[in-house]
Structure formats: structure tokens, C-alpha cells
Amino acid sequence: MTRYRDEQSPPAGRVPLTARQRDILEYLQLFMSQRGFPPTLREAAAEFGIQHNAIVGHLKALEAKRYIERDVATARGIRIV
């Protein structure tokens, strides 16, 4: 996955992301634009070669930084804000 355009600053009022968080956010955006729905946690973890718990941690961080919203009751419950 590519990073934000030339590592520019995050949008105003947003907390900066780590490189891995940026990669995951860009993956989510690309996946959703191509397929019309978000990936499952298992699909996202497989994309990055990490464990399920690790992707959950990254998604929680993205949610805390207000880049995404999650519905934990749904397998594909990810929405980009």
C-alpha cells in the first residue's frame, strides 16, 4: 500500500497516524472503493500478514483518532469518516 501523498500532514483537527495506520486506512479506502463494502477483519489481517488481534488494535486506534467508525456487531462494520 502507498502512503498519504508525500507524507503530508493529516487533515486539520485530526491526530497524525503511524505509517502502519496510514497503510491500513488506505487499504480500507481502496477495498471499499473497488468492492462497495468494507473488508472483514480476517481479510484485513491477511492483507498485512498480521494476527486478528493486531488488526483489531489498529482499527481501534483509527477509530479513536476519528478516521473510521466501527460497528463491532457486524463482520464488515467499518465506515470511513
C-alpha positions in Angstrom: 0.0 0.0 0.0 1.1 3.5 -0.6 1.3 6.2 2.0 -0.5 9.6 2.1 0.6 11.7 -0.8 4.2 12.5 0.1 3.7 12.1 3.8 1.8 15.3 4.1 0.1 16.4 7.3 -3.2 14.9 8.3 -6.4 16.9 7.7 -7.0 19.8 10.1 -8.2 18.7 13.5 -7.0 15.1 13.1 -4.3 13.3 15.1 -1.5 12.1 12.9 -1.4 8.4 12.0 1.5 6.0 12.2 2.8 4.6 9.0 1.0 1.3 9.6 -2.2 3.1 10.4 -2.0 5.1 7.2 -1.4 1.9 5.2 -4.4 0.2 6.8 -6.6 3.3 6.2 -5.6 3.4 2.6 -6.2 -0.3 2.2 -9.7 0.2 3.6 -10.4 3.1 1.3 -9.2 1.2 -1.8 -11.0 -2.0 -0.8 -14.3 -0.1 -0.2 -14.0 1.9 -3.5 -13.4 -1.2 -5.5 -16.0 -3.5 -3.9 -18.5 -1.2 -2.4 -18.2 -2.7 1.1 -15.5 -3.0 3.8 -13.3 -6.0 4.3 -13.8 -8.4 7.2 -11.2 -8.3 10.0 -9.8 -11.6 8.7 -9.3 -10.2 5.2 -7.6 -7.0 6.5 -5.3 -9.1 8.8 -4.4 -11.4 5.9 -3.6 -8.4 3.6 -1.0 -7.2 6.1 0.2 -10.6 7.3 -0.7 -9.9 10.9 -2.9 -11.6 13.6 -6.6 -10.8 14.1 -5.8 -9.1 17.4 -3.3 -6.8 15.8 -5.7 -5.6 13.1 -8.3 -5.0 15.8 -5.8 -2.8 17.7 -5.1 -0.8 14.6 -8.8 -0.3 13.8 -9.4 0.8 17.4 -6.6 3.4 17.0 -8.1 4.6 13.8 -11.5 4.8 15.5 -10.0 6.7 18.5 -8.4 9.2 16.1 -11.7 9.6 14.3 -10.7 8.3 10.9 -13.2 5.4 10.9 -16.3 4.3 12.8 -16.9 0.7 13.6 -20.0 -1.5 14.4 -18.4 -4.3 16.3 -21.6 -6.3 16.0 -21.2 -6.6 12.2 -18.5 -8.6 10.3 -17.9 -5.7 7.9 -18.8 -2.9 10.3 -16.2 -0.3 9.2 -17.1 3.1 7.9 -14.6 5.8 6.9 -15.4 9.1 8.4 
